[in-house]
Amino acid sequence: MITNFRTRAFLFCFVPFAILLGSSFLTIQRFVEATVRDGLHNSLRESQETLAAIHARSNLQNSRFLKVAGENTALKAGMQLLIAYPQRDAARRTVEDQLRDLGDRMGFDFMLVSAPDGSPLVGVVREEGAATGSRGQLVPLNTGILYRSDAGLRVINGRTFQMASVPVDQNDENIGFLSVGEYFDIRDLTTPVVLVRDGKVIETNLPRMPFDELERALGNCKDQSECDLHLRGSNWISLRMQSYGGGYVLLSLENVDAATSPIQSRLHRIFLSLSVACALIIFLCSIASSTSIVKPIAAIVAHLRNAAHTGVLPELETQSSAIVEIRELAEIYNRAASSVRAAGENLEAAYLEFVGSLASALDARDGYTSGHTKRVSLLSCAVASALHLNSEDIERIRVGALLHDIGKIGISDRILLKTGRLTDSEFALVKQHPVVGRRILEGVQGLAPFLAAVEFHHENWDGSGYPKGLSGEKTPIDARIIHVTDAYDAMTTDRSYRSRMTHEQAVSELVKYSGIQFDPRIVEIFLNLPEEIFRSNASEFEFLALVETSAAEEVSA
């Protein structure tokens, strides 16, 4: 029995409903996850702002302490004595005692005196307290393990210190530097954090977390303020909290899966029950629909697939389907195939007529440039033939030359036909015509091979041209050839603002600017064209015959 396709489609209309239902569940789940993720981002940003405020207050306080310590008269005297007698232990112990006294009074865990060139001289560092929460004593530091650094952090004997420095001056003369530091213990932070330097993990408060595993997880987060990463099977968010200079960066971490797990667990149970029911319905509908719909159109699909491989669109044999729409589809396809064949035969002729119309439209705007595009096209073909390019390249250059000034359609006649010298603003508008030309043509698929000639025919060999400032062979060969022939024809024809040059004068200008504006090789080829080409008033076919004869003679020679 012949049935209407709409009737069969109606029987399975609930399938889109099932798909819509599943999509709604997925959208809700993703919305919940996105909401939780945004909340985590906001929480991390708040932690970052809090930590930044704490550091700002700490830096302000340290700067005040440093100024006081740097003006300590006894310390200055000790530094001068140490610089004068660097080998004396008494001088070293004197400065160590002064540093220890200052450190105990001001609460610093690290103090260091450096020479004017930055090399460490004497320092003290606080020992770790024996009891939890206690502070150890400041003891002499082996300066041989130190290195000159302007970083805000230093790692000394496995402990990290936050540093600050101040110059010490005596009578407007620098006698060295005083550096102070406080123990930087990230284990006191409640938020999971990791301290890295140039991609290497220095310290973290994550329990039982190997540094190499953290480094691998953070490998894709370089130079990113926020980053998603995968760590031990869980999704995490990383946020840059503080940068200390010298490559040290403090990153905060948050486990996204742990935060979303309770909500996801409840959603998964609901979705699982509904998904099983929907999947069963969709499975049964798929079997019925594939039998009823796919089989009648299988022949048409196979035919189209074969046409895609061969590039030929033959007609289908008469379909004996029970579905009215399938039979109509086959008939419409056959009519379309016939139309496509007829259209293909007319396409090339229409395309060539279109190119000719565009070129004629250009020449019709200005009596001075009448025939300009045709002459440039013929001369460009002559150069391309002399370069022994293949016939496809020559045809592409021929059409590209016909279209090279198509962008001038968008320029006002007031500017284009102006008899006097153009102002800077007017010349800037004229310089836009290559880009305008490309925009005009790029919407037509058949004109894509000629876009380079239209857009770049005013690029100079030394990169001083426009619109992109291409130089040398970065400019396509089509545009380099047209640049030379366009300039020659412009110089040897009358324009509204000047009289024509002689052939010899134009050739002299091409030679003068060879290697500056023009490709030297193209100029050389152009100048070696037969003189008959420049003097010929023959038709286009006679001109091309003359070019082919010249090229053949050159090859035989």
VMD Tcl script that draws the C-alpha trace (Angstrom):
set ca {
  {0.00 0.00 0.00}
  {1.28 3.43 -0.94}
  {1.41 5.69 2.09}
  {2.30 9.31 2.59}
  {5.74 10.02 4.03}
  {4.27 12.57 6.43}
  {2.08 9.83 7.95}
  {5.06 7.62 8.71}
  {7.04 10.51 10.10}
  {4.16 11.33 12.44}
  {4.34 7.82 13.94}
  {7.87 8.52 15.11}
  {7.53 12.16 16.15}
  {8.19 11.31 19.80}
  {11.80 10.54 18.95}
  {12.73 14.25 18.87}
  {10.95 14.59 22.20}
  {13.17 11.90 23.71}
  {16.23 13.60 22.30}
  {15.04 16.92 23.68}
  {14.51 15.33 27.08}
  {18.01 13.87 27.11}
  {19.49 17.16 25.97}
  {17.64 18.95 28.77}
  {19.11 16.58 31.36}
  {22.59 17.11 29.97}
  {22.11 20.88 29.89}
  {20.96 20.92 33.51}
  {23.96 18.84 34.59}
  {26.40 21.07 32.76}
  {24.70 24.15 34.19}
  {25.10 22.81 37.72}
  {28.75 21.95 37.08}
  {29.38 25.38 35.56}
  {27.72 27.08 38.54}
  {29.88 25.15 41.00}
  {32.98 25.84 38.92}
  {32.19 29.57 38.86}
  {31.75 29.50 42.62}
  {35.15 27.88 43.00}
  {36.70 30.50 40.72}
  {35.17 33.28 42.80}
  {36.36 31.66 46.02}
  {39.91 31.37 44.66}
  {39.86 34.98 43.48}
  {38.77 36.13 46.94}
  {41.62 34.14 48.48}
  {43.99 35.71 45.98}
  {42.80 39.22 46.86}
  {43.09 38.50 50.60}
  {46.61 37.16 50.23}
  {47.60 40.13 48.07}
  {46.33 42.53 50.74}
  {48.29 40.67 53.43}
  {51.44 40.81 51.33}
  {50.91 44.51 50.66}
  {50.71 45.25 54.39}
  {53.70 43.00 55.07}
  {55.79 44.66 52.36}
  {54.90 48.11 53.70}
  {55.92 47.13 57.21}
  {59.13 45.48 55.99}
  {60.04 48.55 53.98}
  {59.76 50.66 57.11}
  {61.88 48.24 59.13}
  {64.45 48.09 56.34}
  {64.82 51.85 56.25}
  {65.41 51.90 60.02}
  {67.86 48.98 59.86}
  {69.70 50.44 56.88}
  {70.40 53.65 58.81}
  {71.84 51.82 61.85}
  {75.12 53.59 62.62}
  {76.73 50.59 64.30}
  {75.87 48.34 61.36}
  {77.36 50.83 58.90}
  {80.57 50.99 60.93}
  {80.75 47.20 61.10}
  {80.20 46.88 57.34}
  {82.97 49.41 56.62}
  {85.30 47.51 58.94}
  {84.44 44.18 57.27}
  {84.96 45.60 53.76}
  {88.29 47.07 54.83}
  {89.47 43.84 56.56}
  {87.50 40.98 54.97}
  {89.82 38.29 56.35}
  {89.46 39.29 60.01}
  {87.18 36.98 61.98}
  {86.64 39.70 64.57}
  {85.14 42.01 61.95}
  {82.90 39.21 60.70}
  {81.72 38.30 64.21}
  {81.02 41.98 64.95}
  {78.68 42.26 61.96}
  {77.10 38.88 62.80}
  {76.33 40.12 66.33}
  {74.83 43.32 64.93}
  {72.66 41.36 62.51}
  {71.57 38.98 65.25}
  {70.62 41.87 67.50}
  {68.62 43.61 64.74}
  {66.94 40.35 63.72}
  {65.81 39.53 67.28}
  {64.48 43.04 67.82}
  {62.62 43.23 64.51}
  {61.52 39.61 64.27}
  {63.39 38.66 61.08}
  {64.36 35.04 60.38}
  {67.16 35.88 57.94}
  {69.60 38.80 57.62}
  {72.42 39.23 55.14}
  {75.00 41.92 54.40}
  {76.30 42.07 50.80}
  {79.10 44.00 49.13}
  {78.28 46.84 46.70}
  {78.59 44.36 43.82}
  {75.96 42.12 45.43}
  {78.25 39.32 46.60}
  {77.22 37.99 50.08}
  {79.55 38.86 52.99}
  {77.97 37.90 56.33}
  {74.57 36.53 57.25}
  {72.54 34.92 60.00}
  {69.57 32.58 59.76}
  {67.11 31.41 62.40}
  {67.27 27.76 63.38}
  {64.09 25.75 63.46}
  {62.56 25.68 66.93}
  {62.88 22.46 68.89}
  {59.30 22.71 70.15}
  {56.25 23.26 67.97}
  {55.55 26.97 67.58}
  {58.84 28.04 69.19}
  {61.39 30.28 67.49}
  {65.00 29.19 67.18}
  {68.11 31.29 67.58}
  {69.78 33.32 64.82}
  {73.01 31.55 63.95}
  {75.80 32.41 61.45}
  {75.06 31.50 57.85}
  {77.48 29.88 55.43}
  {77.51 32.53 52.69}
  {79.25 30.12 50.31}
  {75.90 28.43 49.56}
  {74.29 31.75 48.58}
  {74.09 33.31 45.15}
  {73.30 36.79 44.01}
  {69.56 37.16 43.38}
  {66.97 39.93 43.18}
  {64.14 37.45 43.64}
  {61.53 37.96 46.32}
  {62.10 34.42 47.61}
  {65.19 32.35 48.48}
  {65.48 28.66 49.33}
  {68.15 28.11 51.99}
  {68.84 24.68 53.51}
  {65.49 23.41 52.26}
  {63.52 26.30 53.79}
  {61.89 29.15 51.83}
  {62.32 32.76 52.90}
  {60.53 35.86 51.62}
  {63.18 38.50 51.00}
  {63.54 42.28 50.80}
  {66.68 44.40 50.37}
  {67.79 47.99 50.94}
  {71.04 49.79 49.99}
  {73.26 50.96 52.81}
  {74.86 54.36 52.11}
  {77.50 56.34 53.98}
  {78.02 59.96 52.97}
  {76.09 59.44 49.71}
  {78.31 56.47 48.85}
  {76.97 52.91 48.69}
  {78.87 50.60 51.03}
  {76.70 47.53 50.45}
  {73.24 46.06 50.82}
  {71.17 44.76 53.71}
  {68.76 41.89 52.97}
  {66.16 40.59 55.44}
  {63.70 37.77 55.22}
  {60.94 35.90 56.99}
  {60.29 32.17 56.90}
  {57.66 31.49 54.21}
  {55.69 28.45 55.46}
  {52.81 27.66 53.11}
  {51.68 24.88 55.43}
  {50.01 27.60 57.51}
  {47.65 28.37 54.62}
  {44.24 26.64 54.73}
  {43.81 26.75 50.94}
  {45.73 24.09 48.95}
  {48.66 25.89 47.35}
  {51.87 25.09 45.51}
  {55.00 27.23 45.16}
  {56.72 26.84 41.78}
  {59.76 28.37 40.16}
  {60.18 28.20 36.38}
  {57.88 25.19 36.20}
  {59.57 23.33 39.11}
  {57.64 22.69 42.33}
  {59.45 24.12 45.38}
  {56.89 23.47 48.11}
  {53.23 22.51 48.58}
  {50.79 21.95 51.44}
  {48.99 19.13 49.61}
  {49.49 15.99 51.73}
  {51.44 13.09 50.23}
  {51.74 14.74 46.83}
  {54.98 13.98 44.90}
  {56.51 17.07 43.32}
  {57.11 15.39 39.93}
  {53.42 14.47 39.65}
  {52.44 18.07 40.40}
  {54.91 19.36 37.81}
  {53.44 17.12 35.11}
  {49.89 18.24 35.95}
  {50.90 21.92 35.86}
  {52.86 21.52 32.63}
  {50.07 23.02 30.50}
  {49.47 25.98 32.82}
  {52.54 28.07 31.96}
  {51.91 31.84 31.94}
  {48.17 31.32 32.59}
  {46.48 33.12 35.46}
  {43.73 30.46 35.56}
  {44.09 26.87 34.40}
  {42.20 23.57 34.45}
  {44.34 20.51 35.20}
  {44.01 16.78 35.85}
  {45.62 15.43 39.00}
  {45.32 11.89 40.36}
  {42.18 11.21 38.38}
  {40.43 14.41 39.47}
  {39.79 17.76 37.82}
  {41.35 20.75 39.56}
  {41.41 24.53 39.07}
  {44.68 26.41 39.42}
  {44.78 30.18 40.05}
  {47.89 32.36 40.21}
  {47.80 33.96 43.69}
  {51.11 35.81 43.94}
  {54.30 36.37 41.91}
  {57.53 37.07 43.81}
  {60.04 37.70 41.03}
  {62.88 35.44 40.00}
  {60.38 32.96 38.57}
  {58.66 32.21 41.92}
  {54.86 31.93 41.69}
  {52.35 30.86 44.33}
  {49.40 28.93 42.86}
  {46.17 28.04 44.66}
  {44.41 24.77 43.82}
  {40.83 23.58 44.18}
  {39.43 20.08 43.53}
  {36.44 20.58 41.21}
  {35.32 16.95 41.37}
  {35.30 16.95 45.17}
  {33.19 20.12 45.20}
  {30.67 18.89 42.61}
  {30.59 15.24 43.69}
  {27.55 15.44 46.07}
  {25.39 17.24 43.49}
  {26.55 15.02 40.63}
  {25.78 11.89 42.63}
  {22.14 12.88 43.07}
  {21.80 14.02 39.47}
  {23.35 10.82 38.16}
  {20.81 8.65 39.98}
  {17.91 10.63 38.53}
  {19.41 10.76 35.04}
  {20.24 7.06 35.05}
  {16.65 6.00 35.65}
  {15.26 8.31 33.01}
  {18.06 7.55 30.52}
  {17.39 3.80 30.62}
  {13.72 4.34 29.81}
  {14.47 6.84 27.06}
  {17.19 4.66 25.57}
  {14.85 1.70 25.32}
  {12.18 3.77 23.56}
  {14.71 5.33 21.18}
  {16.21 1.91 20.38}
  {12.84 0.46 19.40}
  {11.98 3.55 17.37}
  {15.33 3.38 15.56}
  {14.74 -0.19 14.43}
  {11.29 0.67 13.08}
  {12.40 3.89 11.40}
  {15.47 2.34 9.77}
  {13.29 -0.36 8.22}
  {10.60 2.03 7.04}
  {12.67 5.02 5.89}
  {16.32 4.13 5.28}
  {15.75 1.18 2.97}
  {13.74 3.11 0.28}
  {16.37 5.83 0.01}
  {19.41 3.48 0.15}
  {19.52 3.28 -3.65}
  {19.49 7.07 -4.00}
  {22.24 7.48 -1.37}
  {24.44 4.89 -3.08}
  {23.90 6.65 -6.39}
  {24.89 10.03 -4.93}
  {27.96 8.52 -3.25}
  {29.07 7.12 -6.59}
  {28.51 10.52 -8.20}
  {30.68 12.15 -5.52}
  {33.57 9.82 -6.40}
  {33.28 10.11 -10.17}
  {32.29 13.78 -10.41}
  {29.55 12.83 -12.87}
  {25.88 13.25 -12.00}
  {23.93 10.69 -14.11}
  {20.19 10.20 -13.91}
  {18.58 7.62 -11.62}
  {16.58 4.68 -12.84}
  {12.84 4.88 -12.16}
  {12.13 4.19 -8.49}
  {9.32 1.84 -7.52}
  {9.14 2.95 -3.87}
  {5.89 2.73 -1.91}
  {6.56 6.19 -0.46}
  {5.27 9.02 -2.60}
  {7.94 11.46 -1.48}
  {10.77 9.05 -2.36}
  {9.43 8.62 -5.87}
  {9.10 12.39 -6.26}
  {12.63 12.82 -4.92}
  {14.01 10.52 -7.62}
  {12.16 12.41 -10.33}
  {13.35 15.79 -9.03}
  {16.90 14.45 -8.78}
  {16.82 13.40 -12.44}
  {15.62 16.84 -13.50}
  {18.29 18.46 -11.34}
  {21.02 16.27 -12.85}
  {19.97 17.34 -16.31}
  {19.97 21.00 -15.26}
  {23.41 20.70 -13.66}
  {24.90 19.31 -16.85}
  {23.37 22.15 -18.87}
  {24.50 24.75 -16.33}
  {28.05 23.40 -16.33}
  {28.27 23.83 -20.05}
  {27.19 27.48 -19.78}
  {29.20 28.31 -16.68}
  {32.57 28.82 -18.35}
  {31.12 31.05 -21.08}
  {29.22 33.12 -18.50}
  {32.32 33.41 -16.36}
  {34.40 34.76 -19.24}
  {31.66 37.23 -20.14}
  {31.61 38.40 -16.53}
  {35.35 39.05 -16.51}
  {35.06 41.01 -19.74}
  {32.20 43.09 -18.33}
  {34.21 43.96 -15.22}
  {37.19 45.06 -17.31}
  {34.95 47.13 -19.61}
  {33.32 48.81 -16.61}
  {36.75 49.93 -15.42}
  {37.80 51.37 -18.76}
  {34.47 53.15 -19.25}
  {34.98 55.35 -16.19}
  {38.04 57.18 -17.52}
  {38.73 58.00 -21.14}
  {42.43 58.30 -20.38}
  {42.65 54.67 -19.20}
  {40.56 53.23 -22.02}
  {42.07 49.88 -22.99}
  {44.48 49.97 -20.03}
  {43.42 46.66 -18.51}
  {43.54 44.90 -21.88}
  {47.04 46.22 -22.64}
  {48.29 45.27 -19.17}
  {46.77 41.81 -19.62}
  {48.49 41.31 -23.00}
  {51.86 42.56 -21.76}
  {51.58 40.37 -18.66}
  {50.90 37.34 -20.86}
  {53.99 38.22 -22.89}
  {56.17 38.30 -19.75}
  {54.62 35.08 -18.42}
  {55.30 33.35 -21.75}
  {58.90 34.60 -21.72}
  {59.24 33.09 -18.23}
  {58.06 29.76 -19.72}
  {55.13 29.44 -17.31}
  {52.56 26.79 -18.15}
  {49.32 27.59 -19.92}
  {47.25 27.49 -16.70}
  {49.53 30.06 -15.03}
  {49.44 32.30 -18.10}
  {45.64 32.18 -18.23}
  {45.45 33.00 -14.52}
  {47.78 35.98 -15.00}
  {45.81 37.14 -18.05}
  {42.51 37.27 -16.16}
  {44.17 38.66 -13.03}
  {45.58 41.54 -15.07}
  {42.13 42.27 -16.51}
  {40.79 42.53 -12.96}
  {43.78 44.15 -11.22}
  {42.17 47.61 -10.89}
  {38.61 46.39 -10.21}
  {38.80 47.99 -6.74}
  {38.81 51.45 -8.34}
  {35.10 50.96 -8.93}
  {34.74 51.91 -5.27}
  {36.69 55.19 -5.67}
  {34.87 58.45 -6.35}
  {35.17 59.99 -9.84}
  {36.16 63.24 -8.15}
  {39.37 61.57 -7.01}
  {39.90 59.12 -9.86}
  {39.53 61.76 -12.61}
  {41.21 64.63 -10.74}
  {43.58 66.59 -13.01}
  {45.83 67.97 -10.29}
  {48.00 66.31 -7.67}
  {46.16 64.16 -5.13}
  {46.20 65.18 -1.48}
  {47.52 62.73 1.13}
  {43.98 61.79 2.17}
  {42.92 61.28 -1.45}
  {45.96 59.14 -2.19}
  {45.22 57.10 0.95}
  {41.76 56.34 -0.50}
  {43.29 55.34 -3.86}
  {45.69 53.02 -2.05}
  {42.69 51.11 -0.74}
  {41.67 49.87 -4.18}
  {43.63 46.55 -4.00}
  {41.84 45.63 -0.76}
  {38.49 46.83 -2.12}
  {39.08 44.76 -5.25}
  {39.72 41.64 -3.21}
  {36.53 42.20 -1.22}
  {34.55 42.57 -4.44}
  {35.88 39.35 -5.95}
  {36.32 37.03 -2.94}
  {32.58 36.37 -2.76}
  {32.70 34.76 -6.23}
  {34.13 31.26 -5.95}
  {35.35 31.12 -9.57}
  {37.49 34.24 -9.05}
  {39.52 32.93 -6.11}
  {42.70 32.23 -8.21}
  {42.92 35.92 -9.16}
  {42.70 37.45 -5.67}
  {46.48 37.57 -5.21}
  {46.99 39.54 -8.44}
  {44.27 42.04 -7.49}
  {45.40 42.53 -3.88}
  {49.19 42.59 -4.23}
  {49.95 44.25 -7.61}
  {51.17 47.40 -5.80}
  {53.61 45.58 -3.48}
  {57.22 46.70 -4.02}
  {60.30 44.48 -4.21}
  {61.85 46.22 -1.16}
  {58.70 45.93 0.97}
  {57.69 49.61 0.70}
  {54.49 48.96 -1.25}
  {50.91 48.43 -0.12}
  {48.59 47.12 1.22}
  {50.70 44.65 3.31}
  {54.29 45.71 2.64}
  {55.35 42.33 1.18}
  {58.91 42.12 -0.11}
  {60.83 40.01 -2.60}
  {59.32 36.71 -3.63}
  {56.81 36.84 -0.79}
  {54.69 38.71 -3.35}
  {53.08 36.19 -5.76}
  {54.55 36.01 -9.28}
  {51.22 37.15 -10.80}
  {51.32 40.43 -8.86}
  {55.03 41.03 -9.56}
  {54.48 40.69 -13.32}
  {51.38 42.91 -13.32}
  {53.22 45.51 -11.20}
  {55.78 45.99 -14.00}
  {53.37 45.95 -16.95}
  {50.86 48.18 -15.14}
  {53.57 50.77 -14.43}
  {54.81 50.68 -18.03}
  {51.35 51.19 -19.55}
  {50.55 53.96 -17.07}
  {53.74 55.80 -18.00}
  {53.26 55.44 -21.78}
  {49.64 56.64 -21.88}
  {48.16 60.09 -21.34}
  {46.57 60.67 -17.95}
  {44.42 63.52 -16.66}
  {47.31 64.82 -14.57}
  {50.25 64.39 -17.05}
  {51.26 63.56 -20.61}
  {52.58 60.18 -21.70}
  {56.24 59.19 -21.67}
  {58.09 57.72 -24.62}
  {58.92 54.03 -24.61}
  {62.56 54.85 -23.87}
  {61.67 57.10 -20.94}
  {59.37 54.47 -19.44}
  {62.05 51.78 -19.84}
  {64.55 54.10 -18.12}
  {62.17 54.45 -15.14}
  {61.73 50.68 -14.89}
  {65.49 50.17 -14.85}
  {65.92 52.98 -12.31}
  {63.53 51.36 -9.84}
  {64.46 47.74 -10.57}
  {65.24 46.06 -7.27}
  {63.40 48.81 -5.40}
  {59.84 48.81 -6.69}
  {60.09 46.05 -9.28}
  {61.35 42.48 -9.39}
  {64.73 42.76 -11.23}
  {64.17 39.48 -13.05}
  {60.73 40.55 -14.30}
  {62.13 43.90 -15.46}
  {64.93 42.13 -17.35}
  {62.46 39.79 -19.06}
  {60.16 42.71 -19.89}
  {62.96 44.77 -21.46}
  {64.01 41.80 -23.61}
  {60.57 41.37 -25.18}
  {60.54 41.94 -28.94}
  {60.15 45.60 -29.87}
  {57.28 44.64 -32.16}
  {55.20 43.86 -29.07}
  {55.41 47.44 -27.84}
  {54.78 48.97 -31.26}
  {52.09 46.54 -32.40}
  {48.60 47.87 -33.09}
  {47.40 44.41 -34.04}
  {44.38 42.64 -32.65}
  {44.56 40.60 -29.46}
  {44.88 37.33 -31.37}
  {47.72 38.72 -33.51}
  {49.43 40.05 -30.39}
  {49.27 36.68 -28.65}
  {50.52 34.96 -31.79}
  {53.50 37.33 -31.80}
  {54.18 36.50 -28.12}
  {54.01 32.75 -28.74}
  {56.36 33.08 -31.70}
  {58.84 35.06 -29.59}
  {58.71 32.51 -26.79}
  {59.22 29.63 -29.23}
  {62.25 31.36 -30.75}
  {63.74 31.92 -27.30}
  {63.32 28.23 -26.39}
  {64.91 27.08 -29.66}
  {67.80 29.50 -29.15}
}
mol new
graphics top color blue
foreach p $ca { graphics top sphere $p radius 0.5 }
foreach p [lrange $ca 0 end-1] q [lrange $ca 1 end] { graphics top cylinder $p $q radius 0.2 }
display resetview
